[in-house]
Amino acid sequence: MSAPNALFTETLMLLGGAVVTAPIFKKLGLGTVLGYLAAGVVIGPVLHGIGDSEAVLAVAELGVVFLLFIIGLELKPSRLWQMRRDIFGLGTAQVVLSGLALTLAAYLANITGWRGSIIVGFGLALSSTAFAMQILEQEGDVNTKYGQRSFSMLLLQDLAIVPLLALVTVLDGPKEASNPIPDLAIAVGAVAAMIIAGRYLLTPLFQIIARTGAREAMIAAALLVVMGSATLMQLAGLSMAMGAFLSGVMLAESSYRHELEADIEPFRGILLAIFFIAVGLSLKLDVIADNWVLIVLAVPVLMIIKGLVIYVLCRTTGSSHNDAIRIACLLPQGGEFGFVLFSTASASGGLFSASTASMLIAIVTLSMALTPLGSALSKRLLSGDTHEELDEDFEGAGSDVLMIGFSRFGQIAAQILLAGGRDVTVIDFSADRIRQASNFGFRIYFGDGTRKDVLRSAGIDHAKVVVISTHQREITDKIVELVQTDYPHASIFVRSYDRIHSIELRNKGVDYELRETLESGLLFGRRTLEALGVSEADAYEIGEDIRKRDEQRLVLQASEGLQAGRDMLFSRPVKPEPLVKPKRAADIFSDNDDLSALPAEEPERA
């Protein structure tokens, strides 16, 4: 048997490191991020198990790309517009003020010359989107006020990498005069192309794929959209994460949003874990050993300066003390874009040397490693009521009712709920039904209701009632079992297939079930009686009596079996006279026969 190749062995080491360290550090209350960093340090600098850590980091950066795509899916363009003051006001102020303060600190520490100090200062002013968003997700604080303000600053920092890279060229000296207008035009054109494609091409693409029913094609399309948009932005000189974020925003109002989020989530999780491990792999212990005094002083100075600037800015722009503390302790670290900026600045040797860049990267990495600890310690600095209200403004994420299936039954039920002023999140697995519903102004999302990840993306954690109105009995039963097992807090209202199905659902303990044909059959019978001369009041009383008898029979049958309650049925012997003589004698129903046991000739039975 041949030995496994190096790539296979290194992949096993990365996955093994994640599996071992994440539960341990989670149990210790230190968070999984710090566990991944520790795994990277052990695998790389200590054991030298992986030689090319930069190659691993390059691939693992896709985790950040997928993370920004999922964040974009949760931000409608209207919501993003509401955040514009935090993004361009607070975010810009943070980068500028933190950059100037850290530039002064770098110059006074004599790390490099004044031009290099500018790049050092503004490079360290950028925080880590991956670390901060991972911590927010672990704490469930993404949708809080402080979580949204933190994300606004991170988003502006992602935008800031473009002018900062241009600043490197300017400070490095006028080697070649270049016209920035073509580069700017390319970047603007790429963003415009993304917006047009998201508005007019992506939804029709997913409609076509959804009609085929090929789930693997839907997953491939989701990956294609994310990686394609990221590549387009990278070719235009922008960050890959920004491209993924824009494509997510363009799809935030799409009916396929929840399915896309569920499909991308597994890739995002594992790649982001490998990204944190790769950061640990890239830590250069020899550089730390040679400059340990400067690094030991620089890391806390960096985090204190950024933390103070962020706290003051947040307080002056309306944040409470607790929110400002949370944000300041969440974003004091250096970021992954600092790696790019410092490597670019050292490439020509004009601003600072490669050894200086390695030392700066070590400072950024250690500041990342301390972020989970700083975030945990921030809770000791909070005062008064630390309860944080969620800023639930995302469509489909906080509805009281989650409806699975939007056939004729679900459409009528949704009308009642909407007329009563209740928000309803609807998911359905039929691309044609979604397209037809959109023609009438309904907003429903494409998704498979039997998948736990889709239900979670559709907001089942927030739902008070789960309405299951699918028209296939097997699918209905599967969803009922899934919801009862994993989401016992939600009440379950079910459209049953027939009488036997109703009894089975009652035995399973659903909160409410109803046969689709019951109410329509009762109304139809009442109207027929009225047409035959029976008064409306009498017809209504007769209908109510039948409804009462039907309910009593169901109760008896649920406890005693299908044969119970036969004496409650109204039946009358019928002797048809066919035009053609039958080949055998016709059967005659009597009061003693159980009509519920008859085989069905139509898709549904009463």
C-alpha positions in Angstrom: 0.0 0.0 0.0 1.4 3.4 -1.0 1.9 6.1 1.7 -0.6 9.0 1.7 0.6 12.1 -0.1 1.6 15.2 1.8 -1.6 17.1 1.1 -3.8 14.3 2.5 -1.6 14.1 5.6 -1.7 17.8 6.3 -5.4 17.9 5.8 -5.8 15.2 8.4 -3.6 17.1 10.8 -5.7 20.3 10.4 -9.0 18.5 10.9 -7.6 16.6 13.8 -6.3 19.7 15.4 -9.8 21.3 15.1 -11.6 18.3 16.5 -9.3 18.0 19.5 -8.8 21.6 20.6 -12.2 23.2 19.9 -14.1 21.1 22.5 -11.3 21.5 25.1 -11.1 25.3 24.8 -14.9 25.5 24.6 -15.2 23.5 27.9 -12.6 25.8 29.5 -14.7 28.8 28.6 -12.0 30.2 26.3 -13.9 29.9 23.0 -13.2 27.8 20.0 -11.2 30.5 18.2 -8.4 30.4 20.8 -8.5 26.6 20.5 -7.9 26.8 16.7 -5.0 29.2 17.2 -3.4 26.8 19.8 -3.8 23.9 17.4 -2.1 25.9 14.6 0.8 26.8 16.9 1.3 23.2 18.0 1.0 21.8 14.4 3.2 24.4 12.8 5.9 26.2 14.8 6.2 23.5 17.5 5.9 20.2 15.6 6.7 21.5 12.1 3.9 19.3 10.7 3.1 21.7 7.9 5.7 23.4 5.8 3.9 25.9 3.7 1.6 27.7 6.1 1.0 30.6 3.7 -0.6 28.2 1.2 -3.0 26.9 3.9 -3.8 30.5 4.9 -4.5 31.4 1.2 -7.1 28.6 0.9 -8.5 29.1 4.4 -9.3 32.8 3.7 -12.3 31.4 1.8 -13.8 31.0 5.2 -13.8 34.8 5.7 -15.3 35.1 2.2 -18.1 32.7 3.0 -18.6 34.5 6.4 -19.1 37.8 4.7 -21.5 36.3 2.2 -23.7 34.9 5.0 -23.6 38.3 6.7 -24.7 39.9 3.5 -27.6 37.6 3.2 -28.9 38.9 6.5 -28.6 42.6 5.4 -31.2 43.9 3.0 -30.1 46.9 1.0 -32.6 49.0 2.9 -31.1 47.9 6.2 -27.6 48.6 4.9 -28.7 52.1 4.0 -29.9 52.6 7.5 -26.5 51.7 8.8 -24.7 54.2 6.5 -23.9 56.7 9.3 -22.2 54.0 11.4 -20.4 52.6 8.3 -19.0 55.8 6.8 -19.1 58.0 9.9 -18.1 55.9 12.8 -16.1 53.5 10.7 -14.1 56.2 9.0 -13.4 58.0 12.2 -12.1 54.8 13.8 -9.7 54.0 11.0 -8.4 57.6 10.8 -8.0 58.3 14.5 -6.7 54.8 15.4 -4.3 55.0 12.4 -2.9 58.4 13.5 -2.5 57.3 17.1 -0.7 54.1 16.2 1.4 55.9 13.6 2.7 58.2 16.3 3.4 55.2 18.6 5.2 53.3 15.9 7.4 56.4 15.1 8.2 57.0 18.7 9.2 53.3 19.2 11.6 53.7 16.3 10.2 50.6 14.5 10.8 52.2 11.1 11.0 55.6 9.4 8.1 58.1 9.2 6.8 56.7 5.9 6.8 53.2 7.2 5.3 54.2 10.5 2.2 55.5 8.5 1.7 52.0 7.0 2.3 50.4 10.4 -0.2 52.6 12.1 -3.0 52.3 9.6 -2.3 48.6 9.1 -2.7 48.0 12.8 -5.9 50.1 12.8 -7.6 47.4 10.9 -9.3 44.8 13.0 -10.0 41.1 12.3 -13.5 40.5 10.7 -13.1 36.8 11.1 -12.3 36.9 14.8 -14.9 39.6 15.8 -17.7 38.0 13.8 -17.0 34.6 15.1 -17.1 35.8 18.7 -20.4 37.7 18.0 -21.9 34.5 16.5 -20.8 32.4 19.5 -22.4 34.8 21.9 -25.5 35.2 19.7 -24.9 39.0 19.6 -24.8 39.6 15.8 -28.1 41.3 15.8 -27.6 43.4 18.9 -27.0 47.1 18.7 -23.4 46.8 19.6 -23.0 43.9 17.2 -24.3 46.0 14.3 -22.1 48.9 15.2 -19.1 46.6 15.4 -19.9 45.1 12.0 -20.3 48.7 10.5 -16.7 49.5 11.5 -15.4 46.2 10.2 -17.1 46.7 6.9 -15.5 50.2 6.5 -12.1 48.6 7.3 -12.6 46.1 4.5 -13.2 49.1 2.2 -10.2 50.9 3.6 -7.7 48.3 2.4 -8.0 49.6 -1.2 -6.8 53.2 -0.5 -4.2 51.9 2.0 -2.6 49.7 -0.7 -2.6 52.7 -3.0 -0.9 54.6 -0.1 1.9 52.1 0.0 2.7 52.8 -3.7 2.7 56.6 -3.0 4.9 56.4 0.1 7.3 53.9 -1.6 8.5 56.7 -3.9 7.7 57.9 -7.4 9.2 55.0 -9.3 6.6 55.1 -12.0 3.9 57.6 -12.6 0.6 55.8 -12.7 -2.8 57.1 -13.5 -5.3 56.0 -10.7 -8.3 56.8 -12.8 -8.4 53.5 -14.8 -8.1 51.4 -11.6 -10.9 53.4 -10.0 -13.1 53.0 -13.1 -12.4 49.2 -13.1 -13.4 49.0 -9.4 -16.6 51.0 -9.9 -17.5 48.9 -13.0 -17.0 45.7 -11.1 -19.3 46.9 -8.3 -21.9 47.9 -10.9 -21.6 44.6 -12.6 -22.2 42.8 -9.3 -25.3 44.9 -8.6 -26.8 44.2 -12.1 -26.0 40.5 -11.9 -27.5 40.2 -8.5 -30.7 42.0 -9.5 -31.4 40.4 -12.9 -29.4 37.2 -13.2 -29.0 35.4 -9.9 -32.7 34.8 -9.0 -33.6 33.4 -12.5 -30.5 31.2 -12.2 -31.6 29.6 -8.9 -35.2 29.3 -10.3 -33.9 27.2 -13.2 -31.8 25.0 -10.9 -34.5 24.6 -8.3 -36.9 23.2 -10.9 -34.6 20.4 -11.6 -34.7 19.2 -8.0 -30.9 18.6 -8.0 -29.8 19.7 -4.6 -26.1 19.2 -5.4 -26.5 21.6 -8.3 -28.0 24.1 -6.0 -25.0 23.8 -3.6 -22.6 24.1 -6.6 -24.4 27.2 -7.8 -24.2 28.8 -4.3 -20.4 28.1 -4.2 -20.1 29.4 -7.8 -21.8 32.7 -6.8 -19.7 33.3 -3.7 -16.4 32.4 -5.2 -17.2 34.0 -8.6 -18.1 37.3 -7.0 -15.1 37.2 -4.7 -12.8 36.6 -7.7 -14.4 39.4 -9.7 -13.7 41.9 -6.9 -10.2 40.6 -6.5 -9.5 41.2 -10.2 -10.9 44.7 -9.8 -8.4 45.4 -7.0 -11.0 45.1 -4.2 -11.0 42.4 -1.4 -12.6 39.0 -2.0 -14.6 39.4 1.2 -16.1 42.6 -0.2 -17.3 40.8 -3.4 -18.9 38.0 -1.4 -20.6 40.5 0.9 -22.0 42.4 -2.1 -23.4 39.2 -3.6 -25.0 38.3 -0.3 -26.6 41.7 0.0 -28.0 41.3 -3.6 -29.6 38.0 -2.6 -30.9 39.2 0.8 -34.4 39.7 -0.6 -34.3 36.6 -2.8 -36.7 33.7 -2.1 -33.7 31.4 -2.1 -31.9 33.2 0.8 -32.5 30.6 3.5 -31.5 27.6 1.2 -28.3 29.4 0.2 -27.4 30.2 3.8 -28.0 26.5 4.8 -25.9 25.3 1.9 -23.0 27.6 2.5 -22.9 27.3 6.3 -20.9 24.0 6.5 -18.2 25.2 4.2 -18.0 28.5 6.1 -17.6 26.8 9.4 -14.8 24.4 8.5 -12.9 26.9 6.4 -13.1 29.5 9.0 -11.8 27.0 11.6 -8.9 26.2 9.2 -8.3 29.9 8.8 -7.7 30.4 12.5 -5.5 27.3 12.6 -3.5 28.8 9.6 -3.0 32.0 11.6 -1.4 29.9 14.3 0.7 28.1 11.7 2.1 31.4 10.4 3.3 32.5 13.9 7.1 32.8 13.7 8.5 31.8 17.1 12.1 32.8 16.1 10.9 36.3 15.3 9.1 36.5 18.7 12.3 35.2 20.4 14.5 37.8 18.7 12.1 40.7 19.4 10.2 39.5 22.5 10.7 42.7 24.5 9.3 44.9 21.8 6.4 42.5 21.0 5.4 42.1 24.7 5.2 45.8 25.0 3.6 46.4 21.5 0.7 44.0 21.8 -0.9 45.6 24.9 -0.1 49.1 23.7 -1.9 48.3 20.4 -4.9 46.9 22.1 -5.2 49.7 24.7 -4.8 52.5 22.1 -7.4 51.0 19.8 -9.7 50.1 22.6 -9.6 53.7 24.0 -10.2 55.3 20.6 -13.1 53.0 19.9 -14.7 53.5 23.3 -14.5 57.3 23.1 -15.9 57.3 19.5 -18.8 55.0 20.4 -19.7 57.1 23.5 -19.6 60.3 21.6 -21.9 58.9 18.8 -24.6 57.6 21.2 -23.6 54.2 22.5 -24.2 53.3 26.1 -21.2 52.6 28.4 -21.8 48.9 28.2 -22.1 48.8 24.4 -19.0 50.9 24.1 -17.0 48.6 26.4 -18.2 45.6 24.4 -17.2 47.1 21.1 -13.8 48.3 22.4 -13.0 44.9 23.8 -14.1 43.2 20.6 -12.1 45.2 18.0 -8.7 46.0 19.6 -6.7 43.4 17.7 -4.9 43.7 14.4 -6.6 42.1 11.3 -5.9 39.7 8.5 -5.7 42.6 6.0 -2.7 43.8 8.0 -0.9 40.7 6.7 -1.5 41.8 3.1 -0.5 45.4 3.8 2.7 44.6 5.6 3.8 42.0 3.1 3.2 44.5 0.2 5.1 47.3 2.0 8.1 45.0 2.6 8.2 43.5 -0.9 10.2 46.4 -2.4 12.2 47.1 0.7 11.5 50.8 0.4 9.3 51.2 3.5 10.6 48.5 5.9 12.4 45.2 5.8 11.0 41.7 5.6 12.1 41.0 9.2 10.1 44.1 10.4 7.1 42.8 8.5 7.4 39.4 10.2 7.6 41.1 13.6 4.4 43.1 12.8 2.6 40.0 11.7 3.6 38.4 15.0 2.1 41.3 16.8 -1.1 41.1 14.9 -1.3 37.3 15.4 -0.8 37.6 19.2 -3.3 40.4 19.4 -5.8 38.1 17.7 -5.0 35.3 20.1 -5.7 37.7 23.1 -9.1 38.9 21.6 -11.3 36.1 23.0 -9.8 36.6 26.5 -10.3 40.4 26.2 -13.9 39.9 25.1 -14.5 37.6 28.1 -12.9 40.0 30.5 -15.0 42.9 29.2 -18.0 41.5 31.1 -16.3 42.5 34.3 -16.3 46.1 33.1 -20.0 46.3 32.4 -22.2 48.2 34.8 -25.9 48.1 35.8 -28.3 46.1 33.6 -26.3 44.1 31.1 -29.3 42.7 29.3 -29.0 43.4 25.6 -32.1 43.6 23.4 -31.8 42.1 19.9 -32.3 44.5 17.1 -34.5 42.2 15.1 -35.1 43.9 11.8 -34.3 41.1 9.4 -37.2 39.8 7.4 -37.9 36.2 8.1 -35.7 36.0 11.1 -38.1 36.9 13.9 -41.6 36.0 12.8 -43.9 34.4 15.2 -45.1 31.9 12.6 -43.0 29.7 10.4 -45.1 28.1 7.7 -43.7 25.1 5.8 -45.5 24.5 2.5 -47.5 27.0 0.5 -50.1 25.0 -1.3 -53.7 26.0 -1.5 -54.2 25.2 2.2 -51.3 27.2 3.3 -52.2 30.2 1.1 -55.6 30.5 2.7 -54.2 30.1 6.3 -51.5 32.7 5.5 -54.2 35.2 4.5 -55.9 34.9 7.9 -52.6 35.4 9.7 -51.5 38.4 7.6 -55.0 40.0 8.0 -54.5 39.6 11.8 -51.3 41.6 11.7 -49.0 38.7 12.1 -45.7 38.2 10.2 -45.3 34.9 8.6 -42.1 33.3 7.2 -43.0 30.8 4.5 -40.7 28.2 3.0 -41.6 25.9 0.1 -39.6 23.5 -2.1 -41.4 24.3 -5.4 -39.6 26.8 -7.6 -42.7 27.2 -9.7 -44.9 27.9 -6.7 -42.5 30.5 -5.5 -42.5 32.2 -8.9 -46.3 32.2 -9.1 -46.7 33.5 -5.6 -44.3 36.4 -6.3 -46.7 37.4 -9.2 -49.4 38.0 -6.5 -47.1 39.9 -4.1 -46.3 37.0 -1.7 -42.8 36.6 -0.4 -41.9 33.0 0.2 -38.5 31.4 0.4 -37.1 28.3 -1.3 -36.1 25.6 1.0 -36.5 22.0 2.0 -38.5 21.9 5.3 -37.1 18.4 6.2 -33.6 19.9 6.6 -32.7 21.2 10.1 -30.2 23.8 8.7 -32.9 25.3 6.5 -35.4 25.6 9.4 -32.7 27.2 11.5 -31.9 29.7 8.7 -35.6 30.5 8.3 -35.8 31.5 12.0 -37.4 28.5 13.7 -35.5 29.4 16.9 -37.7 32.6 17.1 -41.0 31.0 15.9 -43.8 30.5 18.4 -45.9 28.4 16.0 -44.7 26.1 13.2 -47.4 25.6 10.6 -46.9 22.4 8.5 -49.1 22.5 5.5 -47.3 20.2 3.1 -49.4 17.9 1.0 -47.4 14.7 1.2 -48.0 12.6 4.3 -44.5 11.2 4.6 -42.9 14.7 4.4 -45.3 16.0 7.0 -44.5 13.3 9.4 -40.8 13.8 9.0 -41.0 17.5 9.7 -43.2 16.9 12.7 -40.7 14.5 14.2 -37.8 17.0 13.5 -39.6 19.9 15.1 -40.7 17.9 18.1 -37.1 16.6 18.7 -35.1 19.7 18.1 -37.5 22.6 18.7 -39.9 21.6 21.5 -40.6 25.3 22.4 -42.7 25.8 19.2 -46.4 24.8 18.9 -47.0 22.6 15.9 -50.1 23.1 13.8 -50.5 20.5 11.0 -52.6 20.0 7.9 -53.4 16.3 8.0 -53.7 14.1 4.9 -56.8 12.2 5.9 -58.7 10.8 8.9 -56.2 8.1 9.7 -53.4 10.7 9.5 -55.3 13.0 11.9 -55.4 10.2 14.5 -51.7 9.4 14.1 -50.8 13.1 14.5 -52.9 13.3 17.6 -51.1 10.3 19.0 -47.8 12.1 18.3 -49.0 15.0 20.4 -49.2 17.9 17.9 -50.9 21.0 19.2 -53.5 21.2 16.4 -54.3 19.2 13.3 -57.0 19.7 10.6 -58.0 17.8 7.5 -58.2 20.1 4.5 -61.4 18.6 3.3 -63.3 18.9 6.5 -64.3 22.5 6.6 -64.9 22.8 2.9 -67.1 19.6 2.9 -69.2 20.9 5.8 -69.7 24.3 4.1 -70.6 22.5 0.8 -73.1 20.3 2.5 -74.8 23.3 4.3 -75.1 25.2 1.0 -76.6 22.2 -0.7 -79.2 21.8 2.1 -80.1 25.5 1.8 -80.6 25.0 -2.0 -83.0 22.2 -1.2 -85.2 24.5 1.0 -83.6 24.1 4.4 -83.3 27.3 6.3 -79.8 28.8 6.8 -80.1 28.5 10.6 -81.1 24.8 10.4 -78.4 24.0 7.9 -75.8 25.7 10.2 -77.0 23.6 13.2 -76.9 20.4 11.2 -73.3 21.3 10.1 -72.2 22.0 13.7 -73.8 18.7 14.8 -71.8 16.8 12.1 -68.6 18.7 13.2 -69.2 17.7 16.8 -69.8 14.1 15.9 -66.7 14.0 13.8 -64.6 15.3 16.7 -66.1 12.8 19.1 -65.4 10.0 16.7 -61.8 11.1 16.3 -61.3 11.1 20.0 -62.8 7.6 20.3 -60.8 6.2 17.4 -57.6 7.7 18.7 -58.0 5.7 21.9 -60.1 2.6 20.9 -59.2 2.1 17.2 -60.8 2.8 13.8 -63.9 0.7 14.5 -65.0 2.9 17.3 -67.8 5.5 16.9 -69.6 3.8 13.9 -73.0 4.5 15.5 -72.4 8.3 15.2 -72.4 8.1 11.4 -75.5 9.1 9.4 -75.9 6.6 6.5 -78.8 5.4 4.3 -79.0 2.3 2.1 -78.8 3.1 -1.6 -79.9 0.8 -4.4 -78.7 2.2 -7.7 -80.3 1.1 -11.0 -77.6 1.0 -13.6 -78.3 1.2 -17.3 -76.2 -1.9 -17.9 -76.9 -5.0 -15.9 -74.0 -5.6 -13.5 -72.0 -8.8 -13.7 -72.3 -9.3 -9.9 -74.6 -8.1 -7.1 -73.9 -4.6 -5.8 -72.8 -4.1 -2.2 -75.1 -2.1 0.0 -73.8 0.0 2.9 -75.6 -0.3 6.2 -75.4 1.5 9.5 -73.0 -1.2 10.7 -70.3 -0.5 8.0 -67.2 1.6 8.8 -66.9 4.2 6.1 -63.5 5.4 7.3 -61.9 2.0 6.3 -62.8 2.4 2.7 -60.0 2.6 0.2 -59.4 6.2 -1.2 -60.1 7.0 -4.9 -58.9 10.5 -4.5 -55.6 11.9 -3.1 -57.3 12.9 0.2 -60.0 11.2 2.4 -62.4 12.8 4.8 
